[in-house]
Amino acid sequence: MKKVIILGSGPNRIGQGVEFDYACVHCVWALIEEGYQAIMVNCNPETVSTDYDTSDKLFFEPIVLEDVLNIIEKEKPDGVVVQFGGQTPLKLAKPLEKFGVPIIGTSPESIDIAEDRERFRDLIIKLGLKQPESGIAKSKEEAIKIANEIGYPVLVRPSYVLGGRAMRLVYDETELLQYIEEAVFVSEDKPLLIDRFLADSIELDVDCVCDGEDALVGAVMEHIEEAGIHSGDSATCIPHYSLPDEIVLKVKEQTKKLAKALNTIGLINVQYAVKDNQIYVIEANPRASRTVPFVSKAIGYPLAKIASKVMIGKKLREIVPEVFNIEEKHPASDFLPKSFKRYAVKEVVFPFNRFPEVDPILGPEMKSTGEVMGIDEDFGLAYYKAQAGTGALLPDSGNVFISVADKDKPQIVEIAKKLINLGFVIYATKGTHIFLKQNDIESNLVNKLSEERPNIVDRIRNGEIVMIINTPSGKRERSDAYYIRRAAVSNKVPYFTTIRGANAAVIAIESFKEKGLSVKALQEM
């Protein structure tokens, strides 16, 4: 009997989701189905992959090179799977290969092309695709020079990061220098990646499975929050809800091109940003991503299981022959027919109520610890259900507090008008209040925290505010906005820190007031 070792994601922590455990378990099941002995290596007692009856054999050991090599020496497997445990086992692909260990699926060489910024950029140019301008700095001086050439704001991060750890959006040179001193040590071995930040762009996530010949897109997911928020922290929708089909079809084509160029055998996740109808590739991860469970449940096909069978040599045409016979495919998924009329919205769960000092603002570093899903034929209701799943029930009447950064003021006009039409009363701090007044929108002036009481935080604590729309101005100091967001978390008031998130909430409230909720069992779908 052939043996395969599957490497898990190691201990769970904020920034590394339990979603990888789902992929590992599906891989185990697929291998057992195909007559293999599945050996699981993981070290987290809270996971299904470490249950005594999941795999044929379990090693409860750390996911580090020395321990993994000891297990390989003892078991002498026919191959090792590194694709399903996230970044932790992926980092071991090259070192394991050096010791002559056979890696199943996408080769360590292809993984390295996707992970190495310079090699990946060369591939993007060769394929004729677009990427945001970027640079790699190996010293402080080089970092300043690159950031000035690209133009602020820039996205900075150390290479090979997990869950966007130590990733930050930097607005000027002072912040860049502060970041380098605080967060990272820049050197030849530890370069700093600097990318142009595409402000106000729409981010897309794509999960695709490839067998070397055919590639099938599981789903193109549209992020509800703007680009710049970690994909693990952003609410996501299948299919797209605001982008035109043509863009989504182009994204599918580009994903398949990338999957084949990287000689992907198994899963690949590609992230894109769309700005002014231009498509930019942000990054490609030749592994299972944290969205695989969500996509699999939304489309009704277990992607991790399908990918596992591909990795041991089976072809997609023999695993899912019916998918190749779909006449008119859905723009967002090769697995679905064009007639598919349902929205699945993934929303994330945050641990902010457990950390009373943490600012509940979203950014490039991942902070979520779980996720929920809402499904409906109407996008608004799917989003409403997803919000309810996280415990944030959207209101149908009451006072809404609005305070937005100057750059967001033009976009808040439509949202404010809709809220008034839905019967809400608007409260705003001075700047936003004046702006709304200039646009003939009625709002009540409310005091800032630094002004006399009762101020906005008092009103939140007194239960007078039912929803908050508060976008950050870009600076990181503890401002009024920090205390407003903290009060929202403590008092369980739904709050939105992006314009796209606020817009989705208004669409959801509108749908709920018009249609009400209906509940269906997953089996009916």
C-alpha positions as CSV (number, residue, x, y, z in Angstrom):
1,M,0.0,0.0,0.0
2,K,1.3,3.4,-1.0
3,K,1.9,5.9,1.9
4,V,1.5,9.7,1.8
5,I,2.4,12.1,4.6
6,I,0.2,15.3,4.9
7,L,1.7,18.2,6.7
8,G,-0.9,20.3,8.7
9,S,-0.7,24.0,9.6
10,G,0.7,23.7,13.1
11,P,-0.7,25.5,16.1
12,N,-3.7,27.8,15.5
13,R,-3.2,31.5,16.1
14,I,-4.6,34.8,14.9
15,G,-3.4,35.1,11.3
16,Q,-3.5,31.4,10.6
17,G,-7.0,30.1,10.1
18,V,-8.5,26.7,11.0
19,E,-9.7,26.6,7.3
20,F,-6.4,24.8,6.4
21,D,-7.5,22.0,8.7
22,Y,-10.5,21.5,6.6
23,A,-8.3,21.1,3.5
24,C,-6.0,18.6,5.3
25,V,-8.9,16.5,6.4
26,H,-10.4,16.4,2.8
27,C,-7.0,15.4,1.5
28,V,-6.8,12.5,4.0
29,W,-10.3,11.3,3.0
30,A,-9.5,11.6,-0.7
31,L,-6.3,9.5,-0.3
32,I,-8.0,6.8,1.7
33,E,-10.7,6.7,-0.9
34,E,-8.0,6.1,-3.6
35,G,-6.4,3.2,-1.5
36,Y,-3.5,5.1,0.0
37,Q,-2.3,5.1,3.6
38,A,-2.7,8.7,4.8
39,I,-0.3,9.8,7.6
40,M,-1.2,13.1,9.2
41,V,1.4,15.4,10.9
42,N,0.1,18.2,13.0
43,C,0.4,19.7,16.5
44,N,-2.9,21.3,17.4
45,P,-5.3,19.4,19.6
46,E,-8.2,21.6,18.6
47,T,-8.3,20.3,15.0
48,V,-10.2,17.6,13.2
49,S,-7.0,16.4,11.5
50,T,-5.6,15.4,14.8
51,D,-8.7,13.3,15.8
52,Y,-7.7,9.7,16.4
53,D,-10.0,8.4,13.7
54,T,-9.4,10.9,10.9
55,S,-6.1,9.5,9.4
56,D,-4.6,6.0,9.2
57,K,-1.7,7.3,11.3
58,L,-1.2,10.5,13.3
59,F,2.1,12.1,14.4
60,F,1.5,14.9,16.9
61,E,4.7,16.8,16.2
62,P,5.8,20.4,15.3
63,I,5.8,21.4,11.6
64,V,9.6,22.0,11.6
65,L,12.2,20.4,9.3
66,E,14.0,18.3,11.9
67,D,10.8,16.6,13.2
68,V,9.3,16.1,9.8
69,L,12.5,14.5,8.5
70,N,12.5,12.1,11.5
71,I,9.0,11.0,10.6
72,I,9.9,10.6,7.0
73,E,12.9,8.5,8.0
74,K,10.7,6.2,10.1
75,E,7.7,5.9,7.6
76,K,9.6,6.1,4.2
77,P,6.5,7.5,2.4
78,D,5.9,7.6,-1.4
79,G,5.3,11.3,-1.1
80,V,4.7,14.4,1.1
81,V,1.8,16.9,0.7
82,V,2.7,20.5,1.6
83,Q,-0.2,22.2,-0.2
84,F,-2.9,22.1,2.4
85,G,-1.5,23.6,5.6
86,G,-1.0,27.2,4.5
87,Q,2.4,29.0,4.6
88,T,3.9,26.8,7.4
89,P,4.4,23.6,5.5
90,L,4.9,25.4,2.2
91,K,8.1,26.9,3.6
92,L,9.5,23.3,4.0
93,A,9.0,22.4,0.3
94,K,12.5,23.4,-0.8
95,P,14.4,22.1,2.3
96,L,12.6,18.7,2.0
97,E,13.4,18.5,-1.7
98,K,17.1,19.1,-0.8
99,F,16.9,15.9,1.4
100,G,15.5,14.0,-1.6
101,V,11.9,13.9,-0.2
102,P,9.3,13.5,-3.0
103,I,6.8,16.4,-2.9
104,I,3.4,15.5,-4.3
105,G,1.6,18.1,-6.5
106,T,3.1,21.4,-7.5
107,S,6.9,21.2,-7.5
108,P,9.0,23.2,-5.0
109,E,10.5,25.0,-7.9
110,S,7.1,26.3,-9.0
111,I,6.3,27.2,-5.4
112,D,9.5,29.2,-5.2
113,I,8.7,31.1,-8.5
114,A,5.3,32.2,-7.0
115,E,6.9,33.1,-3.6
116,D,10.0,34.8,-4.8
117,R,9.0,38.4,-5.8
118,E,11.6,38.9,-8.5
119,R,11.0,35.6,-10.2
120,F,7.2,36.1,-10.0
121,R,7.5,39.6,-11.5
122,D,9.5,38.1,-14.4
123,L,6.7,35.5,-15.0
124,I,4.0,38.2,-15.0
125,I,5.9,40.3,-17.6
126,K,6.4,37.2,-19.7
127,L,2.7,36.3,-19.6
128,G,1.8,39.9,-20.5
129,L,-0.2,40.5,-17.3
130,K,-0.2,43.6,-15.1
131,Q,1.1,44.1,-11.5
132,P,1.2,47.1,-9.3
133,E,4.6,48.8,-9.4
134,S,6.8,47.3,-6.7
135,G,10.4,47.1,-5.5
136,I,12.6,45.0,-3.1
137,A,14.7,46.9,-0.6
138,K,17.7,45.4,1.0
139,S,18.6,48.5,3.1
140,K,16.9,51.5,4.7
141,E,18.2,53.9,2.0
142,E,16.9,51.6,-0.7
143,A,13.5,51.4,0.9
144,I,13.2,55.3,0.9
145,K,14.4,55.5,-2.7
146,I,11.9,52.8,-3.9
147,A,8.9,54.3,-2.0
148,N,9.6,57.8,-3.4
149,E,9.8,56.4,-7.0
150,I,6.5,54.4,-6.6
151,G,4.8,57.2,-4.7
152,Y,2.9,57.1,-1.3
153,P,0.9,55.4,0.0
154,V,2.8,52.1,-0.3
155,L,2.2,48.7,1.1
156,V,5.3,47.4,3.0
157,R,6.0,43.9,4.3
158,P,8.9,41.5,5.0
159,S,9.3,38.7,2.4
160,Y,7.6,35.3,3.0
161,V,5.1,36.5,5.6
162,L,2.3,34.6,7.2
163,G,-1.3,36.0,7.5
164,G,0.0,39.5,6.4
165,R,2.0,39.7,9.7
166,A,4.0,42.9,10.0
167,M,2.4,44.2,6.8
168,R,1.5,47.9,6.8
169,L,0.1,50.6,4.7
170,V,2.5,53.5,4.9
171,Y,1.5,57.1,4.0
172,D,4.9,59.0,4.2
173,E,8.6,58.7,4.8
174,T,8.4,59.3,8.5
175,E,6.0,56.4,8.9
176,L,8.3,54.2,6.6
177,L,11.3,54.9,8.8
178,Q,9.3,54.3,12.0
179,Y,8.0,51.0,10.5
180,I,11.6,49.8,9.6
181,E,12.8,50.6,13.1
182,E,9.8,49.1,14.9
183,A,8.8,46.1,12.8
184,V,11.5,44.7,10.6
185,F,15.2,44.3,10.2
186,V,16.0,44.9,6.5
187,S,19.0,43.1,5.2
188,E,20.3,41.0,2.2
189,D,18.7,37.9,3.6
190,K,15.5,39.7,4.8
191,P,14.5,42.1,2.1
192,L,11.5,44.4,2.4
193,L,8.8,44.3,-0.2
194,I,7.3,47.6,-1.3
195,D,4.2,47.8,-3.5
196,R,2.2,50.7,-4.9
197,F,-1.1,50.8,-3.1
198,L,-4.1,50.8,-5.5
199,A,-6.4,53.1,-3.5
200,D,-10.2,52.5,-4.0
201,S,-9.7,49.4,-6.1
202,I,-11.8,46.2,-5.8
203,E,-10.1,43.1,-4.7
204,L,-10.8,39.6,-6.1
205,D,-9.8,36.2,-4.8
206,V,-9.7,33.2,-7.2
207,D,-9.4,29.5,-6.2
208,C,-8.5,27.3,-9.1
209,V,-7.6,23.6,-9.5
210,C,-5.2,22.4,-12.2
211,D,-4.0,19.0,-13.4
212,G,-1.2,20.3,-15.7
213,E,-3.5,20.1,-18.8
214,D,-6.9,21.4,-17.6
215,A,-7.6,24.2,-15.1
216,L,-11.0,24.8,-13.5
217,V,-11.8,28.0,-11.6
218,G,-13.7,27.1,-8.4
219,A,-14.9,30.7,-8.0
220,V,-14.0,34.3,-8.5
221,M,-14.9,36.0,-5.2
222,E,-15.4,39.8,-5.0
223,H,-14.3,41.4,-1.8
224,I,-16.8,43.7,-0.1
225,E,-14.1,45.8,1.6
226,E,-11.7,47.8,-0.6
227,A,-8.2,46.5,-1.4
228,G,-5.7,47.0,1.3
229,I,-7.6,44.8,3.9
230,H,-6.2,41.3,4.3
231,S,-8.2,38.8,2.3
232,G,-8.7,36.7,5.5
233,D,-10.4,39.8,7.1
234,S,-12.6,40.9,4.2
235,A,-16.2,39.9,3.6
236,T,-16.4,38.1,0.2
237,C,-19.2,37.3,-2.2
238,I,-19.7,34.5,-4.8
239,P,-20.5,35.4,-7.5
240,H,-19.4,39.0,-8.0
241,Y,-22.1,41.6,-7.2
242,S,-20.8,44.9,-8.6
243,L,-18.3,44.1,-11.3
244,P,-19.2,43.5,-14.9
245,D,-19.1,39.9,-16.3
246,E,-16.4,40.8,-18.9
247,I,-13.9,41.7,-16.1
248,V,-14.6,38.5,-14.3
249,L,-14.2,36.4,-17.4
250,K,-10.8,38.0,-18.1
251,V,-9.8,37.3,-14.5
252,K,-10.7,33.6,-15.1
253,E,-8.6,33.5,-18.2
254,Q,-5.6,35.1,-16.4
255,T,-5.9,32.6,-13.5
256,K,-5.8,29.6,-15.9
257,K,-2.8,31.1,-17.7
258,L,-0.9,31.6,-14.4
259,A,-1.9,28.1,-13.1
260,K,-0.5,26.4,-16.3
261,A,2.6,28.7,-16.4
262,L,3.4,27.7,-12.8
263,N,2.9,24.0,-13.7
264,T,0.3,23.8,-10.9
265,I,-0.8,20.3,-9.9
266,G,-3.5,20.8,-7.4
267,L,-4.8,24.1,-6.0
268,I,-3.7,27.6,-6.6
269,N,-5.1,30.9,-5.2
270,V,-4.6,34.2,-7.1
271,Q,-5.5,37.6,-5.8
272,Y,-6.3,40.6,-8.1
273,A,-7.1,44.3,-7.7
274,V,-9.4,45.9,-10.3
275,K,-9.0,49.7,-10.7
276,D,-10.5,51.7,-13.6
277,N,-11.3,48.4,-15.4
278,Q,-7.6,47.4,-15.3
279,I,-6.8,44.1,-13.8
280,Y,-3.6,43.8,-11.6
281,V,-2.2,40.6,-10.2
282,I,-1.4,41.0,-6.5
283,E,-0.1,37.6,-5.8
284,A,-0.4,33.8,-6.5
285,N,-0.2,31.1,-3.9
286,P,0.3,27.6,-5.3
287,R,-1.6,26.0,-2.4
288,A,-5.0,25.7,-0.8
289,S,-6.1,29.1,0.5
290,R,-8.3,29.9,3.5
291,T,-11.2,30.4,1.1
292,V,-11.3,26.8,-0.1
293,P,-14.0,25.6,2.5
294,F,-16.2,28.7,1.6
295,V,-15.9,28.1,-2.1
296,S,-16.5,24.4,-1.8
297,K,-19.7,24.9,0.2
298,A,-20.9,27.7,-2.2
299,I,-20.5,25.7,-5.4
300,G,-21.2,22.2,-4.0
301,Y,-17.8,20.7,-5.1
302,P,-15.1,19.7,-2.5
303,L,-12.1,21.5,-4.1
304,A,-9.5,20.1,-1.6
305,K,-10.7,16.5,-2.3
306,I,-10.6,17.0,-6.1
307,A,-7.1,18.6,-5.8
308,S,-5.8,15.7,-3.7
309,K,-6.9,13.2,-6.4
310,V,-5.2,15.4,-9.1
311,M,-2.0,15.4,-7.0
312,I,-1.7,11.6,-7.1
313,G,-2.1,11.6,-10.9
314,K,-5.8,11.6,-11.7
315,K,-7.1,14.0,-14.3
316,L,-9.9,16.5,-13.8
317,R,-11.8,15.1,-16.7
318,E,-12.1,11.7,-14.9
319,I,-12.8,13.2,-11.4
320,V,-15.5,15.7,-12.5
321,P,-16.6,14.8,-16.1
322,E,-19.9,16.5,-15.7
323,V,-18.2,19.9,-15.2
324,F,-16.7,19.7,-18.7
325,N,-20.2,19.0,-20.2
326,I,-21.7,22.3,-18.8
327,E,-22.8,24.2,-22.0
328,E,-22.8,27.8,-20.7
329,K,-20.7,28.2,-17.7
330,H,-21.2,30.9,-15.0
331,P,-18.8,33.9,-15.4
332,A,-17.6,33.4,-11.8
333,S,-17.2,29.6,-11.7
334,D,-16.3,26.8,-14.2
335,F,-18.2,24.4,-11.9
336,L,-21.6,26.2,-12.2
337,P,-24.0,26.7,-15.1
338,K,-24.9,30.2,-16.2
339,S,-28.4,29.8,-14.7
340,F,-26.9,29.7,-11.1
341,K,-28.8,32.5,-9.3
342,R,-27.6,32.5,-5.7
343,Y,-25.2,34.6,-3.6
344,A,-23.0,33.2,-0.9
345,V,-21.4,35.9,1.4
346,K,-18.5,35.0,3.7
347,E,-18.2,37.3,6.7
348,V,-15.4,37.1,9.3
349,V,-15.5,36.8,13.1
350,F,-13.1,39.0,15.1
351,P,-11.8,38.5,18.6
352,F,-11.9,42.2,19.5
353,N,-14.2,41.8,22.5
354,R,-11.4,39.6,24.1
355,F,-8.7,42.3,23.6
356,P,-10.0,45.5,25.2
357,E,-7.1,47.7,24.0
358,V,-6.9,46.6,20.4
359,D,-8.1,49.0,17.7
360,P,-10.8,47.1,15.7
361,I,-9.7,48.7,12.4
362,L,-9.0,46.4,9.5
363,G,-5.8,46.6,7.5
364,P,-3.2,44.4,5.7
365,E,-2.5,42.3,8.8
366,M,-5.0,39.5,9.5
367,K,-6.9,39.7,12.7
368,S,-9.9,37.4,12.2
369,T,-10.4,34.1,14.1
370,G,-13.3,32.5,12.2
371,E,-15.9,33.0,9.5
372,V,-19.6,32.5,8.8
373,M,-21.6,32.3,5.6
374,G,-25.0,33.7,4.4
375,I,-26.7,32.3,1.3
376,D,-29.7,33.8,-0.5
377,E,-30.9,34.6,-4.0
378,D,-30.7,38.3,-3.2
379,F,-27.2,39.8,-2.5
380,G,-28.6,42.1,0.2
381,L,-30.2,39.2,2.2
382,A,-27.1,37.0,1.8
383,Y,-25.0,39.8,3.3
384,Y,-27.7,40.4,6.1
385,K,-27.6,36.7,7.0
386,A,-23.8,36.7,7.1
387,Q,-23.8,39.7,9.4
388,A,-26.3,38.0,11.7
389,G,-24.1,34.9,11.7
390,T,-21.3,37.0,13.3
391,G,-23.6,38.3,15.9
392,A,-24.0,41.7,14.4
393,L,-27.7,42.0,13.6
394,L,-28.3,45.0,11.3
395,P,-30.9,47.5,12.5
396,D,-34.1,48.4,10.7
397,S,-34.6,51.8,12.4
398,G,-32.9,54.2,14.8
399,N,-29.9,56.6,14.8
400,V,-26.9,56.0,12.5
401,F,-23.6,57.8,13.3
402,I,-21.5,58.8,10.3
403,S,-18.0,60.3,10.5
404,V,-15.8,59.7,7.4
405,A,-12.3,60.8,6.2
406,D,-12.3,63.6,3.6
407,K,-11.4,61.3,0.7
408,D,-14.6,59.3,1.5
409,K,-17.0,62.2,1.8
410,P,-18.2,62.3,-1.9
411,Q,-19.1,58.6,-1.6
412,I,-21.1,58.9,1.6
413,V,-23.8,61.1,0.0
414,E,-25.7,58.3,-1.7
415,I,-25.4,56.1,1.4
416,A,-26.8,58.8,3.7
417,K,-29.7,59.5,1.3
418,K,-30.6,55.8,1.3
419,L,-30.5,55.6,5.1
420,I,-32.9,58.6,5.4
421,N,-35.2,57.0,2.8
422,L,-35.2,53.9,5.0
423,G,-36.3,55.9,8.0
424,F,-33.0,56.3,9.9
425,V,-31.9,59.5,11.6
426,I,-28.3,60.6,11.0
427,Y,-25.9,61.9,13.6
428,A,-22.5,63.3,12.5
429,T,-19.5,65.1,13.9
430,K,-18.8,68.6,12.7
431,G,-16.8,68.0,9.4
432,T,-19.2,65.3,8.1
433,H,-22.3,67.3,9.4
434,I,-21.3,70.4,7.4
435,F,-20.5,68.3,4.3
436,L,-23.9,66.5,4.5
437,K,-25.7,69.9,5.0
438,Q,-24.0,71.3,1.8
439,N,-25.5,68.3,0.0
440,D,-29.0,68.9,1.3
441,I,-28.9,65.9,3.7
442,E,-30.3,66.4,7.2
443,S,-28.1,65.3,10.1
444,N,-27.8,66.0,13.9
445,L,-24.6,67.5,15.1
446,V,-22.9,65.4,17.8
447,N,-20.0,66.3,20.0
448,K,-16.6,64.7,19.5
449,L,-14.9,63.0,22.4
450,S,-12.7,66.0,23.0
451,E,-15.8,68.3,23.2
452,E,-18.3,68.7,26.0
453,R,-20.6,65.9,27.1
454,P,-22.7,64.1,26.0
455,N,-20.3,63.2,23.2
456,I,-20.5,60.5,20.6
457,V,-19.0,57.8,22.9
458,D,-21.6,58.6,25.6
459,R,-24.4,58.2,23.1
460,I,-23.1,54.8,21.9
461,R,-22.8,53.6,25.5
462,N,-26.3,54.9,26.3
463,G,-27.7,52.7,23.4
464,E,-28.8,55.8,21.3
465,I,-26.8,54.7,18.2
466,V,-27.8,51.6,16.3
467,M,-25.1,51.6,13.5
468,I,-21.7,53.3,12.9
469,I,-20.0,54.3,9.7
470,N,-16.5,55.5,10.5
471,T,-13.7,55.4,7.9
472,P,-10.1,56.0,9.1
473,S,-8.1,59.1,8.0
474,G,-4.9,57.1,7.5
475,K,-2.9,58.2,10.5
476,R,-2.3,55.6,13.2
477,E,-2.4,57.6,16.5
478,R,-5.2,56.9,19.0
479,S,-7.8,59.4,17.9
480,D,-11.5,59.9,18.6
481,A,-12.1,57.3,16.0
482,Y,-10.3,54.6,18.1
483,Y,-12.6,55.2,21.1
484,I,-15.7,55.2,18.9
485,R,-14.7,51.8,17.4
486,R,-13.9,50.4,20.8
487,A,-17.3,51.7,22.2
488,A,-19.0,50.0,19.2
489,V,-17.3,46.6,20.0
490,S,-18.1,46.8,23.8
491,N,-21.7,47.7,23.1
492,K,-22.2,45.3,20.2
493,V,-23.1,48.1,17.7
494,P,-22.6,47.1,14.0
495,Y,-19.9,49.4,12.6
496,F,-18.3,49.8,9.2
497,T,-14.8,51.2,8.5
498,T,-15.0,51.1,4.7
499,I,-17.4,52.7,2.2
500,R,-18.0,49.5,0.4
501,G,-18.8,47.7,3.6
502,A,-21.2,50.5,4.6
503,N,-22.8,50.4,1.1
504,A,-23.3,46.6,1.4
505,A,-25.0,47.1,4.8
506,V,-27.4,49.6,3.4
507,I,-28.3,47.3,0.5
508,A,-28.8,44.5,3.1
509,I,-31.1,46.6,5.3
510,E,-33.1,47.7,2.2
511,S,-33.6,44.0,1.1
512,F,-34.5,42.9,4.6
513,K,-37.2,45.7,5.0
514,E,-38.6,44.9,1.5
515,K,-38.5,41.1,1.5
516,G,-37.9,39.8,5.0
517,L,-35.9,36.6,5.6
518,S,-36.5,33.1,4.4
519,V,-34.6,30.1,5.5
520,K,-33.7,27.0,3.5
521,A,-31.7,23.9,4.3
522,L,-28.4,23.5,2.6
523,Q,-29.7,20.3,1.0
524,E,-32.4,22.2,-0.8
525,M,-29.7,24.3,-2.5
